[in-house]
Structure formats: structure tokens, C-alpha cells
């Protein structure tokens, strides 16, 4: 390309305009988060917005611009004479152009804000390959003076592919109110060197807690308006001291259709010393009246957390009156370690009227220092539906070695159990009228303090649990643990004033149904433990089998088959460890508890 005599004057003017446009950040309009968000460094950068333009590689009418950290000054952006600064490519390129980053021994600094329809691509071998060369196409942004501290700021219809994005001051790849974006095949690491706050988890006690601040993510979509879509696939996000992995945050009236596939997240730490209180490998947050549809496939998460941290392999924080439809398939999370609040996966509804429908298939969550999977409601008027199909939740132990006391009235989470389902709305004396519906099919839950915990400490509309064709064995205190202690007693209220005054709340409906499931072999407790405060449940059905619909469950407890307090249980057509039914000493009944055990099986069910 012929040299332009006024190029450097234009570049100087362009640099001034870019710094003026992106050196400061715009405030996030989320009402739900604003009351708890820090006053600095927690607000999204607004990228240029226009109608969606398909991202193409230098098609008709579009150009390819080349940039190399090792190029000499004065280049014209051709492959033969590439630019040596991202700002040059940003200034000279037009919407729809391709910006190609050439492999080099050092990164290009300063970050870049893309224009609609552009493709930002790293040349050379795949950077996510174990055989990737040391000299890779690498960009960074080591300060917050340009592009909000982000290494790449997305615009509508942009693609970011095959880049190493290293040690960004804030996010590696960030998009605010964007649609039609794709982030694919990148190596993103060392993000959020500023240790600034990105996602701020909503308060667990709606009126009494400040919530939990998280660091900016390696890849983050941050939408507050419009209907949009995006794809994040084949990336490796890893090794950050203060950063989340991949985060989606919606607020306001945003509608977003997200596809996350084939990503790997590893080696993230919390940044506790810098005021961060959680770290998310894959994080979702919805607020206000936003709507999310997310498909998360073929994801691997390993080695998340640090001493005393609150790490999460997969985290969905649904608040306000927002709704989320989340489908997870072939998700593997292992080694989620920190404090007792670590989770392989946590689905938690907060504030008021939130709705979530979550289906997890063919996935595993293992080796966690807290509950492996949690499904919780912390608000009012909420509905959570969780469907687990062919899911493994296993190997949980509290870091302190604290034992799980079956006599505890509260809390029921953070006990190193395999699956915890619980409503805990401490400031609402009516329990918020929440509903939790959980289905567990063809799944395995073992080597935890308890296998499945279905419990509430406040009244709610309904909790329903169905388990079929699963293996819930080898847990310490109980394989199936059901407990309702809806009233807050005077002693509890005195011990924790945040629970409010003593109440006489009630659970509208407690329904548990178990079929074709191995519940045998708890190592220190019974196969089944069930307890409720007399008179606090309007309708209780614990159905482990009936005469007309036998359970075909294995209830041969290592330390008894069932321990029941003030609950009626039907348990017909099951295996009790012997053909004559349960050992008399294997059933412990207190209060007005009762259990049927007609037509016992003659041998263990297949």
C-alpha cells in the first residue's frame, strides 16, 4: 500500500479520540447490583453498537490488516510491512475488516476495541494446542488507561479467534450489549491483574448482606438491553490469581441466547487478599427482568480455588424477576477446593420472583470441599426446576474436617453433601412461597457426608424430589436425608438475630418419590433419614414404594435402614438386606413416625 503523507497526524488524532472514548467507563444500569457494587472498577465499557454485520474474513470490499509486536515502525498494515501497535489497526480498519496478529516473542500491549463485523485472528498454529510454539500471536492490556483495561472489546458481529490473551488489567475479552459475537479457540490467562470487581453475587440475605464480589472474567458478556446472541467455544481460560473464567451477566431488559461449547477452565484463584470473595469457573448472573437461554456443552473445569476461598465450577445466580433456561451437557468439574462453601455446581435464586429451569446431563462433579451440587432459593415467589440425568456427584469433604450433625436445625447447605436442595429465606416469615422441583435419574452420588439432602428451614409452597434408577450409596451420615424445620425457634432466633423473630411457618407440600435406586450402605448412618416438626407440613408424601407401585430400592443400611421422626413413609416392595423385610433394630421411629414395608423383595434388585 502506498504511504499516506498525513498518516502520522491522523494516528495522533486517532489515539486521542480512542483514549477519550474508552479511558473512562460507563455505569452499569442494573438496579439489582447497583446497591452492592463497588463505586470503582466494576462497571462495563460500552463498545460501539450498530446493526448486526456478519463476521467474514476479508470478503469483498473488506481488507486484512496485519500487526506484529516485532515489526519496525512505519509499517502500512500489509503482511510485508505490518503495523507494530494495536492502536494503528484499530484506527485504520473499517467495519467488516480482518485484523491478523502475527506470531511474536512478546505481546502487543494496549488492547483493542473492534468495530462491527470485524474478525481479530491470530496467525499460525492453534494456540490452544499442547504443541503450540512459544512465539504465539499474543495481545494484552497492562493498564486501565485504554479500552477500560480490557485486552479485547467486542462489537456486534465480531469474531476473536486463535489468540493468546495474556495478563489483561481487566477482562481478556469483553463485550457490553453486543450480539452476533463469537470467541473461539483462544488461550486466555492471567486476567484481571487489577483484581477489580466484575460480577457481584447478590446478597444471600436480601436485606442484610453485601453479597460476594468476584473478579473480572477472562471472557465476559455483559448485556443490559436488546435481544442478542453469542457463542464462546474451544477456549482455554486458566491460571489467574484474581479472575473468573467465563462469565455471562445480564440485567435490565436484556435477552441473550448463549452457546458455550468445548471450553477448558483451570487454575483460577480467588484473590481473597484483594477483597474478592468468590471465584467462578463458569458464571451466570441474571437480574431485573432479563432473560437468558444458555447451552453449555463439553466443558472441563479443573483446579479451581485457593485456601479458604469460595470456588464454583458452575454457578448460576438468578435474581430480580429474571428467568433463565440453562442446559448443561458433558460438563466435568474436578478439584473445586477452598473453604466449606466450595461447590462443583450451584444454582441459586435470590431476591424476588426469579425463575430458573436447569437440566444437566452426562456430567460429573467431583472432589469438592463443600457441597458438590446445590439447588437453593433465598428469596420470595421463586421457582427452581432442576433435572439431573446421568450425573455423578462424588467425593466431598469439609476442609476443617467438621462432622455433619443430623440434629442440626439449620443450615442444611455447606455440609459436604453430594446434592443439597434447600429453601432458606430467613427474612421472610412466610418463607417466600418458593417452589423447588428436583428430578434425579440414572445418577451416582457417593462418598459425601450425605447423599441427597432435601431440606428447608423456612416455610415454602412446595418442595418435590423424584429419584429414579440411581445409585446413592457409601455416604457417611445418610444416603437420603429429608428434613423440614420450618419454624424458627426462640433458641435459633437468639443465636442468630438475622433469622428474625420466632415463627410458626409451614411447608405447603413435601413430596419425595424414589424408585429403582440403591440407597444401601451408608457408612455411619441409616440409608434414609427423615424428620419434620410436627404440624408444620400441610401435606407430606414420602413414597419409597407402594403395594401397587413397588419401590424396587435397596434400603439395606449399613447402620440401619431408616431413622424417622414425625413423618409417615411408605416403603413397600424394597430390599432390606434380607428377604423377610427390615431388621426390627434397623428402624428407628420417634414421635408419630410410621413406615410400611409390605411385599419385601427376596433379593437385591438388579
Secondary structure as GFF3:
##gff-version 3
##sequence-region A 1 606
A	DSSP	alpha_helix	7	22	.	.	.	ID=ss1
A	DSSP	alpha_helix	31	34	.	.	.	ID=ss2
A	DSSP	beta_strand	64	67	.	.	.	ID=ss3
A	DSSP	alpha_helix	86	92	.	.	.	ID=ss4
A	DSSP	beta_strand	98	101	.	.	.	ID=ss5
A	DSSP	beta_strand	112	113	.	.	.	ID=ss6
A	DSSP	beta_strand	119	122	.	.	.	ID=ss7
A	DSSP	beta_strand	138	139	.	.	.	ID=ss8
A	DSSP	three_ten_helix	147	149	.	.	.	ID=ss9
A	DSSP	beta_strand	152	153	.	.	.	ID=ss10
A	DSSP	beta_strand	159	161	.	.	.	ID=ss11
A	DSSP	beta_strand	164	166	.	.	.	ID=ss12
A	DSSP	beta_strand	173	176	.	.	.	ID=ss13
A	DSSP	beta_strand	181	184	.	.	.	ID=ss14
A	DSSP	beta_strand	187	189	.	.	.	ID=ss15
A	DSSP	beta_strand	197	201	.	.	.	ID=ss16
A	DSSP	beta_strand	212	215	.	.	.	ID=ss17
A	DSSP	beta_strand	217	223	.	.	.	ID=ss18
A	DSSP	beta_strand	227	233	.	.	.	ID=ss19
A	DSSP	beta_strand	236	240	.	.	.	ID=ss20
A	DSSP	beta_strand	244	250	.	.	.	ID=ss21
A	DSSP	beta_strand	255	261	.	.	.	ID=ss22
A	DSSP	beta_strand	264	268	.	.	.	ID=ss23
A	DSSP	three_ten_helix	272	274	.	.	.	ID=ss24
A	DSSP	beta_strand	279	286	.	.	.	ID=ss25
A	DSSP	beta_strand	291	304	.	.	.	ID=ss26
A	DSSP	beta_strand	311	318	.	.	.	ID=ss27
A	DSSP	beta_strand	323	336	.	.	.	ID=ss28
A	DSSP	beta_strand	343	352	.	.	.	ID=ss29
A	DSSP	beta_strand	355	368	.	.	.	ID=ss30
A	DSSP	beta_strand	373	380	.	.	.	ID=ss31
A	DSSP	beta_strand	383	396	.	.	.	ID=ss32
A	DSSP	beta_strand	419	423	.	.	.	ID=ss33
A	DSSP	three_ten_helix	431	433	.	.	.	ID=ss34
A	DSSP	beta_strand	435	441	.	.	.	ID=ss35
A	DSSP	beta_strand	444	446	.	.	.	ID=ss36
A	DSSP	beta_strand	450	456	.	.	.	ID=ss37
A	DSSP	beta_strand	462	468	.	.	.	ID=ss38
A	DSSP	beta_strand	471	473	.	.	.	ID=ss39
A	DSSP	beta_strand	478	484	.	.	.	ID=ss40
A	DSSP	alpha_helix	490	495	.	.	.	ID=ss41
A	DSSP	three_ten_helix	497	499	.	.	.	ID=ss42
A	DSSP	beta_strand	507	515	.	.	.	ID=ss43
A	DSSP	beta_strand	528	532	.	.	.	ID=ss44
A	DSSP	beta_strand	537	543	.	.	.	ID=ss45
A	DSSP	beta_strand	562	565	.	.	.	ID=ss46
A	DSSP	beta_strand	568	570	.	.	.	ID=ss47
A	DSSP	three_ten_helix	584	586	.	.	.	ID=ss48
A	DSSP	beta_strand	587	590	.	.	.	ID=ss49
A	DSSP	beta_strand	594	596	.	.	.	ID=ss50
###
